[in-house]
């Protein structure tokens, strides 16, 4: 578990088998957090991302989910999946890294105007400014099949084999 304090510092607790709750030295000025399967991410006020914890996939192969790509800057939002990580840049584009065995790091062509991201077990989600959601990666249980006609969404999260969308409360839910 991760918690962000008002002063920009982080508290972490729980299983630490992969050092996912051992905070990097000097971690401060944090504005957002994301927790993956066994890795953690922090977004700092300067638009950079810090990652720590597990860096391998389920088979022990190096996948790099906690190794933030060099040169990644101007980040405004982050998300984490089981073995992959996601970032939204200020220009509304998405950067993904880590395990890509189910194409969860292959962002769809033309994906823009993104304001938030989330990762599931082996799928990724992006919330656009217009309230629509894009999903890609593993679709074993229909977790990437976003129902049509829902109206604008304000948030999304991904579980191992499912997706949850929070609808704009002003919209009627179709029956």
Backbone as ProteinMPNN parsed JSONL, in Angstrom:
{"seq_chain_A": "XXXXXXXXXXXXXXXXXXXXXXXXXXXXXXXXXXXXXXXXXXXXXXXXXXXXXXXXXXXXXXXXXXXXXXXXXXXXXXXXXXXXXXXXXXXXXXXXXXXXXXXXXXXXXXXXXXXXXXXXXXXXXXXXXXXXXXXXXXXXXXXXXXXXXXXXXXXXXXXXXXXXXXXXXXXXXXX", "coords_chain_A": {"N_chain_A": [[0.842, -1.188, 0.0], [0.411, 2.265, -0.662], [0.713, 5.644, 0.375], [0.123, 9.099, -0.01], [1.366, 11.922, 1.468], [0.332, 15.228, 2.509], [2.513, 16.92, 2.402], [4.004, 16.058, 0.274], [5.511, 13.794, 0.661], [5.949, 10.2, 0.924], [4.352, 7.277, 2.202], [4.75, 3.842, 2.746], [3.6, 0.452, 2.986], [3.14, -3.042, 3.834], [3.488, -6.138, 1.956], [6.853, -6.695, 1.15], [8.432, -8.125, -0.571], [9.706, -7.663, -3.011], [10.936, -5.299, -2.625], [9.137, -3.272, -2.992], [7.921, -1.636, -1.156], [9.989, -0.326, -0.011], [11.086, 2.731, 0.154], [12.65, 4.888, -2.248], [15.671, 6.605, -1.501], [15.466, 9.948, -0.469], [13.03, 10.526, -1.683], [10.703, 12.835, -2.456], [8.531, 15.701, -2.892], [6.334, 14.662, -4.268], [3.433, 14.115, -6.26], [1.611, 12.251, -7.146], [0.768, 8.751, -7.052], [1.283, 5.298, -7.984], [0.514, 1.874, -7.834], [1.729, -1.244, -8.786], [1.771, -4.766, -9.604], [4.024, -5.812, -8.079], [5.531, -3.555, -7.906], [6.241, -0.012, -7.628], [5.303, 3.386, -8.332], [6.093, 6.864, -8.505], [5.011, 10.138, -9.143], [6.573, 13.151, -9.611], [6.655, 16.678, -8.691], [8.088, 18.019, -10.64], [7.476, 16.762, -12.997], [8.722, 14.362, -13.493], [9.207, 10.779, -13.191], [9.525, 8.287, -10.703], [10.525, 4.992, -10.159], [10.285, 1.844, -8.399], [10.973, -1.393, -6.943], [9.838, -4.66, -8.038], [11.232, -5.844, -11.115], [10.874, -7.706, -13.012], [9.079, -10.189, -14.971], [6.33, -12.569, -14.578], [7.624, -14.935, -15.136], [10.166, -14.53, -14.367], [11.717, -13.156, -16.15], [13.479, -10.261, -17.171], [11.58, -7.406, -17.296], [11.249, -4.712, -16.873], [9.403, -2.918, -15.626], [9.719, -1.186, -13.436], [11.774, 0.38, -14.195], [12.103, 3.391, -15.226], [11.739, 4.93, -18.384], [14.588, 6.496, -19.808], [14.89, 9.985, -20.084], [12.177, 10.494, -19.931], [9.904, 12.951, -19.451], [7.865, 15.785, -18.414], [5.523, 14.61, -17.433], [2.158, 14.059, -16.458], [0.377, 12.331, -15.316], [0.146, 8.998, -13.924], [0.136, 5.369, -14.109], [-0.172, 1.91, -13.144], [0.24, -1.485, -14.017], [0.046, -5.07, -13.649], [2.654, -6.061, -14.459], [3.611, -3.887, -15.853], [3.998, -0.37, -16.719], [2.647, 2.98, -16.948], [2.454, 6.268, -18.37], [1.173, 9.572, -18.662], [1.846, 12.181, -20.775], [2.3, 15.777, -20.82], [1.403, 16.653, -23.27], [-0.731, 15.027, -23.81], [-0.245, 12.476, -24.737], [0.598, 8.942, -24.435], [2.982, 7.001, -22.674], [4.324, 3.812, -22.366], [5.784, 1.085, -20.55], [7.644, -1.897, -19.716], [6.539, -5.298, -19.165], [5.423, -6.608, -22.175], [4.072, -8.72, -23.234], [1.429, -9.243, -23.888], [0.771, -7.163, -25.458], [0.181, -4.905, -23.998], [1.684, -2.642, -23.683], [1.734, -1.475, -26.128], [0.642, 1.256, -27.279], [-2.404, 2.381, -28.722], [-2.511, 3.471, -32.139], [-2.72, 6.91, -32.867], [-3.736, 7.649, -30.405], [-4.61, 10.226, -28.398], [-5.024, 13.258, -26.435], [-5.219, 12.314, -23.827], [-5.922, 12.078, -20.368], [-5.695, 10.541, -18.098], [-4.427, 7.369, -16.941], [-4.568, 3.783, -16.516], [-3.566, 0.584, -15.341], [-4.145, -2.884, -15.838], [-4.177, -6.412, -15.155], [-2.905, -7.481, -17.544], [-3.585, -5.572, -19.331], [-4.241, -2.24, -20.596], [-5.481, 1.058, -19.924], [-6.854, 4.136, -21.022], [-8.026, 7.293, -20.272], [-9.649, 9.736, -22.02], [-9.81, 13.316, -22.562], [-12.372, 13.934, -23.418], [-13.985, 12.172, -22.097], [-14.136, 9.599, -23.057], [-12.943, 6.182, -23.21], [-10.044, 4.333, -23.95], [-8.915, 1.042, -24.526], [-6.485, -1.568, -24.366], [-4.45, -4.472, -25.018], [-4.32, -7.599, -23.22], [-7.338, -9.369, -23.598], [-8.813, -11.369, -22.404], [-11.086, -11.785, -20.81], [-12.919, -10.011, -21.751], [-12.19, -7.516, -20.82], [-11.203, -5.39, -22.237], [-13.232, -4.597, -23.845], [-14.974, -2.027, -24.101], [-18.135, -0.972, -23.219], [-20.524, 0.47, -25.468], [-22.273, 3.622, -25.617], [-22.291, 4.535, -22.98], [-21.89, 7.13, -22.114], [-20.058, 10.015, -20.917], [-17.05, 9.221, -19.119], [-15.401, 9.581, -15.942], [-13.361, 8.437, -14.593], [-11.188, 5.548, -14.52], [-10.252, 2.208, -13.709], [-8.165, -0.698, -13.632], [-8.476, -4.161, -13.113], [-7.159, -7.48, -12.522], [-8.503, -9.114, -14.459], [-10.565, -7.503, -15.281], [-12.336, -4.385, -15.877], [-13.122, -1.238, -14.496], [-15.321, 1.452, -14.715], [-15.981, 4.822, -13.979], [-18.78, 6.665, -14.249], [-19.78, 9.917, -15.407], [-21.673, 11.621, -13.13], [-23.787, 13.184, -13.939], [-24.883, 12.046, -16.109], [-27.232, 9.809, -17.579], [-27.475, 6.32, -17.043], [-27.489, 3.87, -19.497], [-29.978, 1.333, -19.929]], "CA_chain_A": [[0.0, 0.0, 0.0], [1.117, 3.543, -0.741], [-0.068, 6.831, 0.737], [0.787, 10.369, -0.282], [1.118, 12.948, 2.493], [0.124, 16.583, 1.992], [3.81, 17.582, 2.199], [4.678, 15.475, -0.873], [6.27, 12.589, 1.008], [5.224, 8.956, 0.707], [4.399, 6.214, 3.196], [4.472, 2.56, 2.111], [3.558, -0.669, 3.917], [2.639, -4.294, 3.274], [4.492, -7.065, 1.457], [8.03, -6.021, 0.609], [9.247, -9.18, -1.166], [10.46, -7.134, -4.142], [11.336, -3.944, -2.196], [8.139, -2.339, -3.491], [7.569, -0.683, -0.096], [11.217, 0.343, 0.423], [11.091, 3.986, -0.602], [13.956, 5.387, -2.671], [16.23, 7.672, -0.675], [15.206, 11.31, -0.918], [11.778, 10.663, -2.432], [9.854, 13.925, -1.959], [7.891, 16.504, -3.946], [5.492, 13.729, -5.012], [2.05, 14.569, -6.448], [0.744, 11.125, -7.475], [1.35, 7.427, -6.839], [0.635, 4.151, -8.622], [1.049, 0.597, -7.362], [1.539, -2.37, -9.69], [1.781, -6.06, -8.941], [5.078, -5.77, -7.067], [6.355, -2.369, -8.126], [5.595, 1.248, -7.257], [5.686, 4.563, -9.104], [5.766, 8.178, -7.947], [5.112, 11.285, -10.045], [7.079, 14.306, -8.852], [6.168, 17.987, -9.13], [8.826, 18.467, -11.828], [7.043, 16.002, -14.152], [9.489, 13.133, -13.654], [8.649, 9.592, -12.544], [10.47, 7.424, -10.003], [10.006, 3.644, -10.021], [11.05, 0.94, -7.556], [10.348, -2.689, -6.728], [10.104, -5.734, -8.993], [11.542, -5.422, -12.471], [10.791, -8.911, -13.839], [7.718, -10.671, -15.191], [5.939, -13.756, -13.81], [8.561, -16.015, -15.428], [11.499, -14.121, -13.935], [12.417, -12.428, -17.211], [13.523, -8.81, -16.956], [10.578, -6.708, -18.107], [11.545, -3.294, -16.753], [8.284, -2.078, -15.211], [10.118, -0.147, -12.482], [12.856, 1.151, -14.825], [11.48, 4.477, -15.981], [12.531, 5.245, -19.585], [15.416, 7.695, -19.692], [14.365, 11.122, -20.831], [10.733, 10.703, -19.756], [9.675, 14.233, -18.771], [6.571, 16.425, -18.655], [4.476, 13.654, -17.114], [1.082, 14.653, -15.657], [-0.39, 11.262, -14.664], [0.793, 7.691, -14.012], [-0.652, 4.184, -13.791], [0.64, 0.698, -13.093], [-0.421, -2.772, -14.153], [0.729, -6.161, -12.957], [4.076, -6.039, -14.806], [3.895, -2.782, -16.761], [3.764, 0.973, -16.187], [2.109, 3.921, -17.921], [2.539, 7.689, -18.03], [0.567, 10.54, -19.58], [2.656, 13.39, -20.906], [1.534, 17.024, -20.863], [0.793, 16.804, -24.597], [-1.856, 14.111, -23.93], [0.162, 11.173, -25.271], [0.883, 7.919, -23.421], [4.211, 6.22, -22.752], [4.166, 2.577, -21.592], [6.993, 0.271, -20.505], [7.544, -3.111, -18.913], [6.132, -6.514, -19.874], [4.552, -6.327, -23.309], [3.747, -10.02, -23.821], [0.051, -9.205, -24.385], [0.645, -5.886, -26.18], [-0.322, -3.895, -23.081], [2.502, -1.434, -23.804], [1.599, -0.952, -27.49], [-0.466, 2.211, -27.268], [-3.075, 2.446, -30.025], [-2.157, 4.568, -33.039], [-3.62, 8.055, -32.802], [-4.245, 7.906, -29.056], [-4.233, 11.568, -27.95], [-5.924, 13.936, -25.502], [-5.359, 11.473, -22.65], [-5.758, 12.789, -19.096], [-5.412, 9.584, -17.035], [-4.179, 5.995, -17.381], [-4.62, 2.737, -15.497], [-3.128, -0.71, -15.828], [-4.736, -4.074, -15.242], [-3.257, -7.532, -15.151], [-2.13, -7.425, -18.785], [-4.236, -4.628, -20.232], [-4.039, -0.834, -20.263], [-6.651, 1.911, -20.119], [-6.58, 5.566, -21.115], [-9.196, 8.173, -20.235], [-9.444, 10.945, -22.811], [-10.433, 14.533, -22.044], [-13.797, 13.965, -23.764], [-14.703, 11.187, -21.297], [-14.101, 8.263, -23.652], [-11.863, 5.338, -22.713], [-9.408, 3.388, -24.866], [-8.375, -0.121, -23.821], [-5.694, -2.435, -25.219], [-3.721, -5.529, -24.328], [-5.048, -8.862, -23.05], [-8.796, -9.222, -23.551], [-9.261, -12.732, -22.112], [-12.42, -11.797, -20.19], [-13.668, -8.862, -22.242], [-11.82, -6.316, -20.072], [-10.917, -4.293, -23.171], [-14.444, -4.329, -24.613], [-15.692, -0.94, -23.433], [-19.506, -0.89, -23.75], [-20.88, 1.728, -26.121], [-23.449, 4.302, -25.101], [-22.248, 4.802, -21.537], [-21.755, 8.539, -21.787], [-18.686, 10.334, -20.507], [-16.481, 8.661, -17.903], [-14.512, 10.5, -15.224], [-12.245, 7.669, -14.041], [-11.152, 4.13, -14.858], [-9.226, 1.384, -13.065], [-8.108, -2.035, -14.18], [-8.143, -5.29, -12.266], [-6.451, -8.523, -13.268], [-9.29, -9.555, -15.61], [-11.756, -6.673, -15.438], [-12.192, -2.932, -15.944], [-14.187, -0.495, -13.826], [-15.45, 2.823, -15.211], [-16.83, 5.716, -13.203], [-19.5, 7.549, -15.159], [-20.12, 11.271, -14.989], [-22.936, 11.513, -12.405], [-24.859, 13.945, -14.592], [-25.354, 11.272, -17.246], [-28.073, 8.642, -17.307], [-26.882, 5.039, -17.429], [-28.433, 3.135, -20.348], [-30.419, 0.034, -19.387]], "C_chain_A": [[0.877, 1.239, 0.0], [0.175, 4.663, -0.335], [0.782, 8.067, 0.49], [0.392, 11.37, 0.788], [0.989, 14.319, 1.83], [1.438, 17.304, 1.71], [4.613, 16.984, 1.047], [5.582, 14.299, -0.557], [5.355, 11.373, 0.931], [5.403, 8.018, 1.896], [4.018, 4.922, 2.473], [4.489, 1.447, 3.149], [2.973, -1.889, 3.216], [3.782, -5.181, 2.829], [5.634, -6.301, 0.808], [8.979, -7.016, -0.049], [10.136, -8.684, -2.301], [10.902, -5.694, -3.89], [10.371, -2.868, -2.721], [7.655, -1.36, -2.423], [8.806, -0.04, 0.522], [11.377, 1.596, -0.427], [12.503, 4.381, -1.021], [14.402, 6.542, -1.768], [15.918, 9.032, -1.292], [13.923, 11.491, -1.711], [10.899, 11.72, -1.773], [9.287, 14.687, -3.154], [7.028, 15.635, -4.854], [4.065, 14.268, -5.089], [1.082, 13.442, -6.781], [1.511, 9.828, -7.292], [0.594, 6.389, -7.657], [1.322, 2.889, -8.108], [0.714, -0.494, -8.367], [1.53, -3.662, -8.909], [2.771, -6.099, -7.796], [6.038, -4.622, -7.317], [5.534, -1.118, -7.821], [6.146, 2.375, -8.12], [5.286, 5.821, -8.353], [5.965, 9.227, -9.028], [5.515, 12.484, -9.205], [6.573, 15.616, -9.465], [6.865, 18.483, -10.388], [8.482, 17.661, -13.086], [7.873, 14.765, -14.447], [8.842, 12.01, -12.852], [9.781, 8.801, -11.908], [9.798, 6.054, -9.854], [10.892, 2.807, -9.12], [10.264, -0.349, -7.353], [10.712, -3.67, -7.821], [10.32, -5.19, -10.397], [11.529, -6.607, -13.433], [9.323, -9.309, -14.009], [7.464, -11.947, -14.376], [6.893, -14.928, -14.015], [9.99, -15.677, -15.004], [12.318, -13.425, -14.994], [12.392, -10.935, -16.918], [12.51, -8.157, -17.879], [10.674, -5.192, -17.96], [10.433, -2.386, -16.275], [8.66, -0.999, -14.195], [11.304, 0.669, -12.99], [12.241, 2.201, -15.739], [12.346, 4.806, -17.201], [13.331, 6.534, -19.407], [14.833, 8.793, -20.574], [12.872, 11.347, -20.696], [10.518, 11.938, -18.89], [8.258, 14.719, -19.087], [5.41, 15.474, -18.431], [3.447, 14.321, -16.198], [0.229, 13.606, -14.94], [0.341, 9.939, -14.872], [-0.196, 6.58, -13.684], [0.259, 2.974, -13.802], [-0.244, -0.529, -13.238], [0.359, -3.827, -13.396], [2.237, -6.113, -13.188], [4.408, -4.941, -15.803], [3.498, -1.462, -16.118], [3.354, 1.907, -17.319], [2.291, 5.353, -17.422], [1.826, 8.501, -19.099], [1.451, 11.766, -19.592], [1.744, 14.614, -21.041], [0.863, 17.244, -22.215], [-0.351, 15.818, -24.846], [-1.527, 12.763, -24.548], [0.547, 10.238, -24.127], [2.208, 7.23, -23.731], [3.988, 4.999, -21.864], [5.461, 1.776, -21.65], [6.784, -0.913, -19.562], [7.154, -4.293, -19.774], [5.132, -6.162, -20.967], [4.099, -7.618, -23.989], [2.321, -10.101, -24.356], [-0.271, -7.858, -25.039], [0.085, -4.766, -25.305], [0.507, -2.608, -23.094], [2.462, -0.834, -25.204], [0.405, -0.009, -27.543], [-1.084, 2.302, -28.662], [-2.626, 3.652, -30.846], [-3.187, 5.682, -32.907], [-4.19, 8.345, -31.426], [-3.707, 9.245, -28.557], [-5.274, 12.087, -26.966], [-6.207, 13.103, -24.255], [-5.091, 12.299, -21.389], [-5.437, 11.856, -17.936], [-5.202, 8.206, -17.645], [-4.321, 5.053, -16.202], [-4.145, 1.45, -16.145], [-3.875, -1.814, -15.115], [-3.704, -5.181, -15.221], [-2.342, -7.515, -16.358], [-2.859, -6.567, -19.809], [-4.023, -3.215, -19.714], [-5.277, -0.036, -20.634], [-6.211, 3.37, -20.165], [-7.893, 6.33, -21.144], [-8.846, 9.444, -20.992], [-10.205, 12.115, -22.188], [-11.927, 14.593, -22.344], [-14.616, 12.916, -23.011], [-14.778, 9.802, -21.907], [-12.877, 7.509, -23.131], [-11.362, 4.443, -23.835], [-8.823, 2.262, -24.024], [-7.616, -0.996, -24.803], [-4.916, -3.428, -24.36], [-4.568, -6.785, -24.237], [-6.541, -8.602, -22.89], [-9.452, -10.57, -23.26], [-10.683, -12.797, -21.576], [-13.266, -10.61, -20.624], [-13.309, -7.552, -21.551], [-11.445, -5.134, -20.964], [-12.119, -3.922, -24.03], [-15.293, -3.289, -23.888], [-17.096, -0.84, -24.039], [-19.771, 0.473, -24.402], [-22.092, 2.34, -25.42], [-23.433, 4.609, -23.62], [-22.257, 6.282, -21.194], [-20.354, 8.8, -21.264], [-18.301, 9.689, -19.168], [-15.577, 9.702, -17.246], [-13.319, 9.775, -14.619], [-12.341, 6.229, -14.513], [-10.041, 3.454, -14.079], [-9.29, -0.004, -13.677], [-7.754, -3.053, -13.116], [-7.427, -6.33, -13.096], [-7.186, -8.902, -14.546], [-10.554, -8.728, -15.797], [-11.379, -5.194, -15.462], [-13.377, -2.308, -15.241], [-14.149, 0.941, -14.343], [-16.359, 3.604, -14.28], [-17.449, 6.712, -14.153], [-19.69, 8.925, -14.544], [-21.508, 11.208, -14.374], [-24.088, 12.254, -13.055], [-25.471, 13.168, -15.752], [-26.235, 10.117, -16.791], [-27.379, 7.387, -17.786], [-27.886, 4.289, -18.289], [-28.767, 1.784, -19.744], [-30.527, -0.981, -20.489]], "O_chain_A": [[1.956, 1.251, 0.593], [-1.012, 4.637, -0.659], [1.986, 8.081, 0.743], [-0.794, 11.634, 0.989], [1.483, 14.533, 0.722], [1.48, 18.203, 0.87], [5.772, 17.349, 0.849], [6.342, 13.852, -1.416], [4.132, 11.508, 0.879], [6.467, 7.973, 2.515], [3.076, 4.906, 1.681], [5.288, 1.48, 4.084], [2.387, -1.779, 2.139], [4.918, -5.005, 3.27], [5.416, -5.381, 0.02], [10.189, -6.789, -0.088], [11.213, -9.236, -2.526], [11.206, -4.959, -4.829], [10.746, -1.705, -2.872], [7.037, -0.35, -2.757], [8.686, 0.717, 1.485], [11.762, 1.518, -1.594], [13.447, 4.23, -0.246], [13.583, 7.352, -1.333], [16.089, 9.234, -2.495], [13.747, 12.526, -2.355], [10.409, 11.522, -0.661], [9.554, 14.333, -4.302], [6.992, 15.842, -6.067], [3.546, 14.81, -4.113], [-0.132, 13.631, -6.712], [2.74, 9.8, -7.365], [-0.58, 6.57, -7.982], [2.544, 2.841, -7.966], [-0.443, -0.655, -8.756], [1.308, -3.665, -7.699], [2.396, -6.389, -6.66], [7.219, -4.706, -6.981], [4.305, -1.158, -7.765], [7.288, 2.332, -8.577], [4.273, 5.847, -7.655], [6.966, 9.21, -9.744], [4.87, 12.794, -8.203], [6.122, 15.648, -10.61], [6.297, 19.283, -11.132], [9.114, 17.843, -14.127], [7.753, 14.178, -15.522], [8.036, 12.254, -11.954], [10.857, 8.658, -12.489], [8.632, 5.973, -9.466], [12.104, 3.016, -9.067], [9.052, -0.394, -7.563], [11.757, -3.544, -8.46], [9.688, -4.22, -10.815], [12.092, -6.538, -14.526], [8.446, -8.83, -13.289], [8.307, -12.347, -13.572], [6.97, -15.818, -13.168], [10.915, -16.449, -15.253], [13.492, -13.13, -14.774], [11.377, -10.409, -16.461], [12.568, -8.328, -19.097], [10.223, -4.461, -18.842], [10.505, -1.177, -16.496], [7.969, 0.016, -14.107], [11.788, 1.557, -12.287], [11.904, 1.919, -16.889], [13.561, 4.947, -17.068], [12.811, 7.537, -18.916], [14.346, 8.535, -21.674], [12.339, 12.291, -21.28], [10.911, 11.959, -17.724], [7.554, 14.141, -19.915], [4.418, 15.523, -19.159], [3.808, 15.055, -15.277], [-0.556, 13.948, -14.056], [1.06, 9.765, -15.856], [-1.231, 6.817, -13.063], [1.336, 3.003, -14.399], [-1.329, -0.606, -12.663], [1.234, -3.505, -12.593], [3.013, -6.122, -12.233], [5.393, -5.054, -16.532], [2.772, -1.423, -15.125], [3.665, 1.668, -18.486], [2.283, 5.616, -16.219], [1.865, 8.167, -20.283], [1.769, 12.324, -18.542], [0.557, 14.484, -21.343], [-0.144, 17.948, -22.296], [-0.888, 15.762, -25.952], [-2.431, 11.985, -24.853], [0.789, 10.677, -23.002], [2.515, 6.918, -24.881], [3.515, 5.132, -20.735], [6.156, 1.78, -22.666], [5.874, -0.923, -18.733], [7.406, -4.297, -20.979], [4.124, -5.502, -20.714], [3.778, -7.616, -25.178], [2.034, -10.95, -25.2], [-1.434, -7.471, -25.155], [-0.433, -3.778, -25.827], [0.066, -1.588, -22.564], [3.083, 0.2, -25.45], [-0.716, -0.434, -27.821], [-0.369, 2.3, -29.664], [-2.39, 4.729, -30.297], [-4.388, 5.42, -32.841], [-5.053, 9.213, -31.295], [-2.508, 9.392, -28.32], [-6.28, 11.428, -26.702], [-7.298, 13.172, -23.69], [-4.164, 13.108, -21.344], [-4.959, 12.31, -16.896], [-5.723, 7.903, -18.718], [-4.211, 5.458, -15.045], [-4.302, 1.251, -17.349], [-4.202, -1.698, -13.934], [-2.501, -4.924, -15.264], [-1.121, -7.533, -16.206], [-2.762, -6.807, -21.012], [-3.673, -3.011, -18.552], [-6.025, -0.406, -21.539], [-5.309, 3.782, -19.436], [-8.77, 6.037, -21.957], [-7.886, 10.139, -20.661], [-11.124, 11.923, -21.391], [-12.677, 15.232, -21.606], [-15.815, 12.781, -23.256], [-15.414, 8.913, -21.34], [-11.906, 8.113, -22.675], [-12.152, 3.864, -24.58], [-8.298, 2.502, -22.937], [-8.043, -1.158, -25.946], [-4.75, -3.247, -23.154], [-5.436, -7.015, -25.079], [-6.951, -7.719, -22.135], [-10.514, -10.88, -23.8], [-11.408, -13.753, -21.851], [-14.223, -10.243, -19.941], [-14.042, -6.572, -21.677], [-11.378, -3.999, -20.492], [-12.026, -3.018, -24.861], [-16.218, -3.634, -23.152], [-17.231, -0.644, -25.247], [-19.289, 1.501, -23.925], [-22.834, 1.652, -24.72], [-24.481, 4.918, -23.053], [-22.605, 6.645, -20.07], [-19.545, 7.875, -21.182], [-19.097, 9.62, -18.231], [-15.054, 10.594, -17.914], [-12.365, 10.416, -14.178], [-13.418, 5.744, -14.86], [-9.002, 4.061, -13.818], [-10.331, -0.431, -14.176], [-6.844, -2.839, -12.315], [-7.118, -6.085, -14.262], [-6.568, -9.004, -15.606], [-11.515, -9.199, -16.406], [-10.261, -4.81, -15.116], [-14.505, -2.784, -15.368], [-13.09, 1.566, -14.402], [-17.392, 3.096, -13.842], [-16.752, 7.506, -14.785], [-19.754, 9.076, -13.324], [-22.446, 10.777, -15.045], [-25.25, 11.98, -12.753], [-26.478, 13.595, -16.317], [-26.001, 9.524, -15.738], [-26.751, 7.397, -18.845], [-29.023, 4.086, -17.865], [-27.916, 1.16, -19.111], [-30.883, -2.132, -20.237]]}, "name": "protein", "num_of_chains": 1, "seq": "XXXXXXXXXXXXXXXXXXXXXXXXXXXXXXXXXXXXXXXXXXXXXXXXXXXXXXXXXXXXXXXXXXXXXXXXXXXXXXXXXXXXXXXXXXXXXXXXXXXXXXXXXXXXXXXXXXXXXXXXXXXXXXXXXXXXXXXXXXXXXXXXXXXXXXXXXXXXXXXXXXXXXXXXXXXXXXX"}
